[in-house]
């Protein structure tokens, strides 16, 4: 299993609209690609004056599924986030391999 982790720090003033958009639109669109088998959204528990931080994790069955997502869908879906919330968030992405599936 491969975990595609997207860590996002969203400005306080855009937080509520961003969170609703993520839950109602963006995550469902990512999952609609049928390349991930599950997802979860976690809030980072830290006092950050610069915004609120989340980790969004999408689990792919293997690297081929993730690479297909990256090649066929990632650019479009990331562009939607930039069009809607550009300048009000920072994001970085990490690719993880599940070692001990429990």
OpenMM code with the backbone's topology and positions (N, CA, C; nanometers):
from openmm import Vec3, app, unit

residues = "UNK UNK UNK UNK UNK UNK UNK UNK UNK UNK UNK UNK UNK UNK UNK UNK UNK UNK UNK UNK UNK UNK UNK UNK UNK UNK UNK UNK UNK UNK UNK UNK UNK UNK UNK UNK UNK UNK UNK UNK UNK UNK UNK UNK UNK UNK UNK UNK UNK UNK UNK UNK UNK UNK UNK UNK UNK UNK UNK UNK UNK UNK UNK UNK UNK UNK UNK UNK UNK UNK UNK UNK UNK UNK UNK UNK UNK UNK UNK UNK UNK UNK UNK UNK UNK UNK UNK UNK UNK UNK UNK UNK UNK UNK UNK UNK UNK UNK UNK UNK UNK UNK".split()
positions = [
    Vec3(0.0837, -0.1176, 0.0000),
    Vec3(0.0000, 0.0000, 0.0000),
    Vec3(0.0891, 0.1252, 0.0000),
    Vec3(0.0418, 0.2254, -0.0704),
    Vec3(0.1116, 0.3526, -0.0811),
    Vec3(0.0211, 0.4608, -0.0237),
    Vec3(0.0771, 0.5460, 0.0616),
    Vec3(0.0014, 0.6577, 0.1174),
    Vec3(0.0549, 0.7863, 0.0562),
    Vec3(-0.0345, 0.8581, -0.0082),
    Vec3(-0.0052, 0.9897, -0.0641),
    Vec3(-0.0530, 1.0900, 0.0399),
    Vec3(0.0402, 1.1558, 0.1065),
    Vec3(0.0098, 1.2489, 0.2144),
    Vec3(0.0268, 1.3921, 0.1646),
    Vec3(-0.0769, 1.4719, 0.1816),
    Vec3(-0.0713, 1.6134, 0.1451),
    Vec3(-0.0886, 1.6934, 0.2731),
    Vec3(0.0138, 1.7681, 0.3111),
    Vec3(0.0077, 1.8516, 0.4306),
    Vec3(-0.0200, 1.9941, 0.3851),
    Vec3(-0.1250, 2.0525, 0.4413),
    Vec3(-0.1702, 2.1854, 0.4003),
    Vec3(-0.1798, 2.2760, 0.5222),
    Vec3(-0.1242, 2.3953, 0.5114),
    Vec3(-0.1445, 2.4994, 0.6115),
    Vec3(-0.2314, 2.6057, 0.5459),
    Vec3(-0.3517, 2.6245, 0.6008),
    Vec3(-0.4486, 2.7180, 0.5435),
    Vec3(-0.4631, 2.8396, 0.6353),
    Vec3(-0.4682, 2.9571, 0.5770),
    Vec3(-0.4854, 3.0800, 0.6543),
    Vec3(-0.6143, 3.0744, 0.7349),
    Vec3(-0.6113, 3.1370, 0.8512),
    Vec3(-0.7289, 3.1384, 0.9387),
    Vec3(-0.8516, 3.1952, 0.8681),
    Vec3(-0.8332, 3.3027, 0.7915),
    Vec3(-0.9493, 3.3677, 0.7288),
    Vec3(-1.0117, 3.2857, 0.6162),
    Vec3(-0.9418, 3.1893, 0.5624),
    Vec3(-0.9955, 3.1048, 0.4552),
    Vec3(-1.0316, 2.9652, 0.5055),
    Vec3(-1.0028, 2.9369, 0.6312),
    Vec3(-1.0153, 2.8017, 0.6845),
    Vec3(-1.1531, 2.7394, 0.6652),
    Vec3(-1.2577, 2.8055, 0.7073),
    Vec3(-1.3904, 2.7447, 0.7050),
    Vec3(-1.4346, 2.7111, 0.5628),
    Vec3(-1.4137, 2.8042, 0.4705),
    Vec3(-1.4510, 2.7785, 0.3305),
    Vec3(-1.3654, 2.6666, 0.2717),
    Vec3(-1.2360, 2.6673, 0.3027),
    Vec3(-1.1459, 2.5627, 0.2529),
    Vec3(-1.1848, 2.4258, 0.3060),
    Vec3(-1.2120, 2.4165, 0.4365),
    Vec3(-1.2479, 2.2880, 0.4971),
    Vec3(-1.3752, 2.2314, 0.4349),
    Vec3(-1.4759, 2.3158, 0.4180),
    Vec3(-1.6003, 2.2704, 0.3542),
    Vec3(-1.5737, 2.2253, 0.2114),
    Vec3(-1.4934, 2.3014, 0.1372),
    Vec3(-1.4606, 2.2652, -0.0006),
    Vec3(-1.3853, 2.1331, -0.0066),
    Vec3(-1.2911, 2.1143, 0.0832),
    Vec3(-1.2160, 1.9885, 0.0864),
    Vec3(-1.3094, 1.8702, 0.1091),
    Vec3(-1.3962, 1.8810, 0.2090),
    Vec3(-1.4826, 1.7703, 0.2470),
    Vec3(-1.5949, 1.7452, 0.1463),
    Vec3(-1.6464, 1.8506, 0.0862),
    Vec3(-1.7625, 1.8380, -0.0018),
    Vec3(-1.7268, 1.8246, -0.1491),
    Vec3(-1.6114, 1.8771, -0.1887),
    Vec3(-1.5776, 1.8780, -0.3312),
    Vec3(-1.4442, 1.8102, -0.3636),
    Vec3(-1.3359, 1.8591, -0.3038),
    Vec3(-1.2040, 1.8128, -0.3465),
    Vec3(-1.1792, 1.6654, -0.3154),
    Vec3(-1.1935, 1.6267, -0.1902),
    Vec3(-1.1682, 1.4865, -0.1556),
    Vec3(-1.2594, 1.3928, -0.2345),
    Vec3(-1.3901, 1.4229, -0.2471),
    Vec3(-1.4734, 1.3354, -0.3314),
    Vec3(-1.4249, 1.3270, -0.4767),
    Vec3(-1.3712, 1.4354, -0.5305),
    Vec3(-1.3185, 1.4311, -0.6676),
    Vec3(-1.1942, 1.3432, -0.6770),
    Vec3(-1.1064, 1.3539, -0.5777),
    Vec3(-0.9881, 1.2674, -0.5767),
    Vec3(-1.0308, 1.1215, -0.5679),
    Vec3(-1.1235, 1.0923, -0.4792),
    Vec3(-1.1684, 0.9541, -0.4616),
    Vec3(-1.2451, 0.9035, -0.5840),
    Vec3(-1.3088, 0.9922, -0.6573),
    Vec3(-1.3832, 0.9536, -0.7782),
    Vec3(-1.2912, 0.9056, -0.8899),
    Vec3(-1.1613, 0.9317, -0.8785),
    Vec3(-1.0683, 0.8788, -0.9785),
    Vec3(-1.0590, 0.7266, -0.9689),
    Vec3(-1.1037, 0.6714, -0.8570),
    Vec3(-1.1016, 0.5263, -0.8302),
    Vec3(-0.9586, 0.4704, -0.8220),
    Vec3(-0.8619, 0.5572, -0.7951),
    Vec3(-0.7232, 0.5127, -0.7845),
    Vec3(-0.6768, 0.4986, -0.6400),
    Vec3(-0.7594, 0.5441, -0.5478),
    Vec3(-0.7310, 0.5300, -0.4058),
    Vec3(-0.8420, 0.4483, -0.3415),
    Vec3(-0.8052, 0.3696, -0.2406),
    Vec3(-0.9034, 0.2829, -0.1756),
    Vec3(-0.9596, 0.3429, -0.0481),
    Vec3(-0.8913, 0.4408, 0.0077),
    Vec3(-0.9427, 0.5090, 0.1257),
    Vec3(-0.8717, 0.6421, 0.1430),
    Vec3(-0.9293, 0.7233, 0.2298),
    Vec3(-0.8671, 0.8511, 0.2626),
    Vec3(-0.8973, 0.8845, 0.4073),
    Vec3(-0.8209, 0.9765, 0.4604),
    Vec3(-0.8519, 1.0332, 0.5903),
    Vec3(-0.7909, 1.1717, 0.5986),
    Vec3(-0.8547, 1.2541, 0.6793),
    Vec3(-0.8098, 1.3913, 0.6978),
    Vec3(-0.7802, 1.4096, 0.8461),
    Vec3(-0.6606, 1.4579, 0.8762),
    Vec3(-0.6183, 1.4752, 1.0147),
    Vec3(-0.5792, 1.6208, 1.0384),
    Vec3(-0.6171, 1.6720, 1.1516),
    Vec3(-0.5786, 1.8076, 1.1893),
    Vec3(-0.4533, 1.7985, 1.2755),
    Vec3(-0.3536, 1.8779, 1.2433),
    Vec3(-0.2304, 1.8825, 1.3208),
    Vec3(-0.2580, 1.9642, 1.4470),
    Vec3(-0.2283, 1.9049, 1.5621),
    Vec3(-0.2548, 1.9704, 1.6899),
    Vec3(-0.1349, 2.0545, 1.7308),
    Vec3(-0.1351, 2.1762, 1.6825),
    Vec3(-0.0274, 2.2696, 1.7134),
    Vec3(-0.0837, 2.4104, 1.7096),
    Vec3(-0.0333, 2.4946, 1.7944),
    Vec3(-0.0721, 2.6352, 1.7906),
    Vec3(0.0156, 2.7046, 1.6887),
    Vec3(-0.0429, 2.7367, 1.5758),
    Vec3(0.0327, 2.7976, 1.4668),
    Vec3(-0.0321, 2.9306, 1.4325),
    Vec3(0.0374, 3.0366, 1.4582),
    Vec3(-0.0155, 3.1704, 1.4299),
    Vec3(-0.0385, 3.1923, 1.2811),
    Vec3(0.0325, 3.1160, 1.1975),
    Vec3(0.0251, 3.1369, 1.0543),
    Vec3(-0.0873, 3.0634, 0.9853),
    Vec3(-0.1703, 2.9899, 1.0570),
    Vec3(-0.2794, 2.9171, 0.9940),
    Vec3(-0.3071, 2.7876, 1.0676),
    Vec3(-0.3880, 2.7049, 1.0068),
    Vec3(-0.4263, 2.5755, 1.0626),
    Vec3(-0.3746, 2.4690, 0.9672),
    Vec3(-0.3160, 2.3635, 1.0211),
    Vec3(-0.2505, 2.2623, 0.9386),
    Vec3(-0.3266, 2.1303, 0.9432),
    Vec3(-0.3381, 2.0689, 0.8256),
    Vec3(-0.4033, 1.9398, 0.8098),
    Vec3(-0.3122, 1.8474, 0.7305),
    Vec3(-0.3276, 1.7174, 0.7550),
    Vec3(-0.2659, 1.6152, 0.6705),
    Vec3(-0.3804, 1.5361, 0.6091),
    Vec3(-0.3836, 1.5312, 0.4771),
    Vec3(-0.4845, 1.4546, 0.4052),
    Vec3(-0.4124, 1.3366, 0.3439),
    Vec3(-0.4588, 1.2163, 0.3768),
    Vec3(-0.3898, 1.0953, 0.3327),
    Vec3(-0.4812, 1.0125, 0.2448),
    Vec3(-0.4286, 0.9757, 0.1295),
    Vec3(-0.4997, 0.8917, 0.0336),
    Vec3(-0.4197, 0.7623, 0.0192),
    Vec3(-0.4866, 0.6485, 0.0312),
    Vec3(-0.4180, 0.5199, 0.0235),
    Vec3(-0.4442, 0.4544, -0.1113),
    Vec3(-0.3353, 0.4244, -0.1822),
    Vec3(-0.3421, 0.3550, -0.3113),
    Vec3(-0.2966, 0.2107, -0.2904),
    Vec3(-0.3531, 0.1171, -0.3667),
    Vec3(-0.3131, -0.0226, -0.3497),
    Vec3(-0.1677, -0.0496, -0.3872),
    Vec3(-0.1130, 0.0311, -0.4795),
    Vec3(0.0251, 0.0104, -0.5227),
    Vec3(0.0756, 0.1366, -0.5916),
    Vec3(0.2039, 0.1367, -0.6249),
    Vec3(0.2664, 0.2533, -0.6870),
    Vec3(0.2052, 0.2851, -0.8233),
    Vec3(0.1652, 0.1837, -0.8978),
    Vec3(0.1063, 0.2068, -1.0296),
    Vec3(-0.0205, 0.2903, -1.0199),
    Vec3(-0.1022, 0.2657, -0.9201),
    Vec3(-0.2242, 0.3449, -0.9015),
    Vec3(-0.1899, 0.4900, -0.8679),
    Vec3(-0.0951, 0.5091, -0.7766),
    Vec3(-0.0539, 0.6453, -0.7436),
    Vec3(0.0018, 0.7171, -0.8662),
    Vec3(0.0879, 0.6512, -0.9419),
    Vec3(0.1490, 0.7144, -1.0591),
    Vec3(0.0437, 0.7515, -1.1631),
    Vec3(-0.0551, 0.6688, -1.1778),
    Vec3(-0.1648, 0.7017, -1.2703),
    Vec3(-0.2391, 0.8260, -1.2218),
    Vec3(-0.2658, 0.8342, -1.0910),
    Vec3(-0.3278, 0.9541, -1.0350),
    Vec3(-0.2409, 1.0764, -1.0637),
    Vec3(-0.1133, 1.0651, -1.0323),
    Vec3(-0.0199, 1.1764, -1.0528),
    Vec3(-0.0183, 1.2215, -1.1979),
    Vec3(-0.0123, 1.1270, -1.2908),
    Vec3(0.0009, 1.1592, -1.4319),
    Vec3(-0.1287, 1.2073, -1.4970),
    Vec3(-0.2423, 1.1547, -1.4521),
    Vec3(-0.3696, 1.1827, -1.5198),
    Vec3(-0.4604, 1.2814, -1.4478),
    Vec3(-0.4413, 1.3023, -1.3172),
    Vec3(-0.5396, 1.3807, -1.2424),
    Vec3(-0.4814, 1.4896, -1.1518),
    Vec3(-0.3612, 1.4699, -1.1009),
    Vec3(-0.3083, 1.5583, -0.9967),
    Vec3(-0.3022, 1.7041, -1.0411),
    Vec3(-0.2529, 1.7295, -1.1599),
    Vec3(-0.2367, 1.8685, -1.2041),
    Vec3(-0.3708, 1.9417, -1.2043),
    Vec3(-0.4724, 1.8796, -1.2596),
    Vec3(-0.6054, 1.9421, -1.2676),
    Vec3(-0.6621, 1.9683, -1.1284),
    Vec3(-0.6525, 1.8708, -1.0402),
    Vec3(-0.7100, 1.8861, -0.9071),
    Vec3(-0.6318, 1.9878, -0.8234),
    Vec3(-0.5016, 1.9923, -0.8383),
    Vec3(-0.4218, 2.0930, -0.7673),
    Vec3(-0.4510, 2.2325, -0.8218),
    Vec3(-0.4739, 2.2427, -0.9510),
    Vec3(-0.5068, 2.3721, -1.0111),
    Vec3(-0.6386, 2.4257, -0.9564),
    Vec3(-0.7353, 2.3373, -0.9320),
    Vec3(-0.8631, 2.3803, -0.8739),
    Vec3(-0.8408, 2.4430, -0.7364),
    Vec3(-0.7543, 2.3831, -0.6560),
    Vec3(-0.7242, 2.4383, -0.5231),
    Vec3(-0.6573, 2.5743, -0.5360),
    Vec3(-0.5630, 2.5864, -0.6294),
    Vec3(-0.4949, 2.7142, -0.6490),
    Vec3(-0.5891, 2.8209, -0.7015),
    Vec3(-0.6788, 2.7845, -0.7911),
    Vec3(-0.7751, 2.8811, -0.8441),
    Vec3(-0.8657, 2.9344, -0.7337),
    Vec3(-0.9028, 2.8477, -0.6431),
    Vec3(-0.9992, 2.8846, -0.5399),
    Vec3(-0.9337, 2.9484, -0.4169),
    Vec3(-0.8169, 2.8983, -0.3765),
    Vec3(-0.7554, 2.9425, -0.2518),
    Vec3(-0.6097, 2.9859, -0.2671),
    Vec3(-0.5676, 3.0112, -0.3892),
    Vec3(-0.4287, 3.0496, -0.4146),
    Vec3(-0.3829, 3.1652, -0.3281),
    Vec3(-0.2637, 3.1544, -0.2727),
    Vec3(-0.2079, 3.2585, -0.1885),
    Vec3(-0.2517, 3.2503, -0.0432),
    Vec3(-0.3480, 3.1605, -0.0136),
    Vec3(-0.3970, 3.1491, 0.1238),
    Vec3(-0.3603, 3.0161, 0.1880),
    Vec3(-0.2781, 2.9373, 0.1189),
    Vec3(-0.2337, 2.8106, 0.1758),
    Vec3(-0.0960, 2.7747, 0.1224),
    Vec3(-0.0307, 2.6882, 0.1967),
    Vec3(0.0907, 2.6243, 0.1483),
    Vec3(0.0684, 2.4739, 0.1614),
    Vec3(0.1303, 2.3990, 0.0733),
    Vec3(0.1129, 2.2540, 0.0757),
    Vec3(0.2435, 2.1869, 0.0388),
    Vec3(0.2649, 2.0714, 0.0990),
    Vec3(0.3730, 1.9849, 0.0521),
    Vec3(0.3245, 1.8418, 0.0547),
    Vec3(0.3803, 1.7639, -0.0328),
    Vec3(0.3348, 1.6269, -0.0545),
    Vec3(0.4450, 1.5281, -0.0205),
    Vec3(0.4033, 1.4162, 0.0397),
    Vec3(0.4955, 1.3105, 0.0773),
    Vec3(0.4369, 1.1782, 0.0342),
    Vec3(0.5197, 1.0925, -0.0200),
    Vec3(0.4773, 0.9584, -0.0598),
    Vec3(0.5334, 0.8597, 0.0414),
    Vec3(0.4465, 0.7760, 0.0976),
    Vec3(0.4843, 0.6834, 0.2033),
    Vec3(0.4474, 0.5401, 0.1627),
    Vec3(0.5234, 0.4459, 0.2083),
    Vec3(0.4923, 0.3050, 0.1852),
    Vec3(0.4528, 0.2422, 0.3183),
    Vec3(0.3403, 0.1722, 0.3199),
    Vec3(0.2958, 0.1041, 0.4398),
    Vec3(0.3860, -0.0164, 0.4634),
    Vec3(0.4450, -0.0233, 0.5822),
    Vec3(0.5362, -0.1318, 0.6161),
    Vec3(0.4660, -0.2360, 0.7017),
    Vec3(0.3815, -0.1902, 0.7941),
    Vec3(0.3148, -0.2812, 0.8865),
    Vec3(0.1648, -0.2563, 0.8820),
    Vec3(0.0952, -0.3166, 0.7873),
    Vec3(-0.0493, -0.2939, 0.7792),
    Vec3(-0.1209, -0.3617, 0.8968),
    Vec3(-0.1884, -0.2789, 0.9754),
    Vec3(-0.2611, -0.3337, 1.0896),
    Vec3(-0.4086, -0.3085, 1.0765),
] * unit.nanometer
topology = app.Topology()
chain = topology.addChain("A")
for resn in residues:
    res = topology.addResidue(resn, chain)
    for name in ("N", "CA", "C"):
        topology.addAtom(name, app.Element.getBySymbol(name[0]), res)
